Amino acid sequence: MPKRVDHEDRRRQIAAAVRRIAADRGLEGVSLNEVAAEAGISKGFVQHYFASRDDMLRYATTTLRDGVEERIAMPSEPSVRDLLVALLPLDEASRNDALVANAFIVRAFKDPEIAGHFRAGHGQLRDAIAALLAAAQADGDLVQSIDPAAEAALLLALVSGLGDAVLLGYQSGDEAIALIDLHLSRIAA
């Protein structure tokens, strides 16, 4: 009986190798040969699943949210603060995710498909935060004068900048969290 191959699982295995290389060396280090070596497979095997480096990179962008979704998947409904803190690069896994995302953002400036993946993910996250803010506002926990959608965009920009500051080492994780708390205290009822 022939062995059944889960092709999507194989593609995800290759994408994981791309992410590991990108976290360590940036996208400059991602080649078919390097990915094959990192994944422990042959270059031909990689080429069987991806016709080109660009195809491989585009697919890998569809898997970037995996780590973020695992961190923000909480047993109960997360608070806005929980969600924002989960987006910061505070441990090795989240740091690697942030490094990979930053490497792909540069690529997204020239690749509309990759940019589209980032826009879609950002929009989903912004909408989720806006919904949490609107619920908190309806419960009387936030000032009535804020616009939840605009505030969600501001909070994501804040976390993005703080994440880069933590990655570069001019802000500690605790300092970044304190700044998130400071901002949230300004909109609390």
C-alpha positions, -999 to +999 in steps of 0.1 A: +000+000+000+015+034-010+024+058+018+000+087+021+017+120+022+002+151+038+014+177+013+002+206+033+022+193+063+053+191+041+048+227+029+044+238+065+076+219+074+095+238+047+079+271+057+091+265+093+126+261+080+123+294+061+112+311+093+141+296+113+166+309+088+149+343+085+150+347+123+187+339+123+200+355+091+171+374+076+156+367+042+191+371+026+200+337+041+169+320+026+178+299-005+165+266-017+197+249-007+197+265+028+160+257+034+166+221+023+195+217+047+176+234+075+145+211+069+167+180+065+154+173+030+168+175-005+167+206-027+146+186-051+121+179-024+118+217-018+114+223-055+087+197-057+065+218-034+077+253-045+086+262-081+107+292-069+122+310-039+094+336-043+067+310-042+083+296-010+085+330+006+050+339-003+037+306+012+058+312+043+041+345+049+008+326+053+023+308+083+037+339+101+006+343+123+009+307+137+032+317+166+012+349+174-021+330+174-007+305+198+004+332+222-028+351+221-051+321+223-061+323+259-085+300+278-109+329+286-116+360+266-084+381+266-083+417+277-070+443+254-039+445+276-034+407+274-036+408+237-012+437+234+014+422+257+012+389+238+023+408+207+056+420+223+088+400+218+093+391+254+107+356+251+128+336+226+098+324+206+081+358+203+114+374+196+120+350+167+085+356+154+091+394+155+125+390+137+109+369+110+079+393+106+103+423+103+124+404+076+092+398+056+079+434+060+109+446+040+100+421+013+064+432+014+073+467+002+081+451-032+058+421-032+020+429-033+010+393-024+032+394+008+019+429+015-017+416+012-010+389+038+003+415+062-027+438+055-052+410+061-036+399+094-033+435+106-069+441+098-081+411+117-060+420+147-072+457+146-108+445+143-104+421+173-089+449+194-116+473+184-143+448+193-127+443+228-125+481+232-161+486+222-172+459+246-152+475+274-166+509+265-202+495+266-194+481+301-183+515+312-147+505+316-134+530+290-141+567+285-169+573+261-150+598+240-127+573+223-134+558+189-127+520+194-115+516+157-091+545+159-079+535+193-072+500+181-051+514+153-032+536+178-026+507+201-012+485+173+011+513+163+022+516+199+029+479+202+047+478+169+071+506+179+076+491+214+083+457+199+110+472+177+124+490+207+125+458+227+142+439+198+168+467+195+174+467+232+166+503+241+135+494+259+131+464+282+100+442+281+089+455+315+093+491+303+073+483+272+045+468+293+046+498+316+040+521+286+011+500+274-004+502+309+002+540+310-017+544+277-045+521+288-049+540+320-054+572+300-085+558+283-099+539+313-132+553+328 
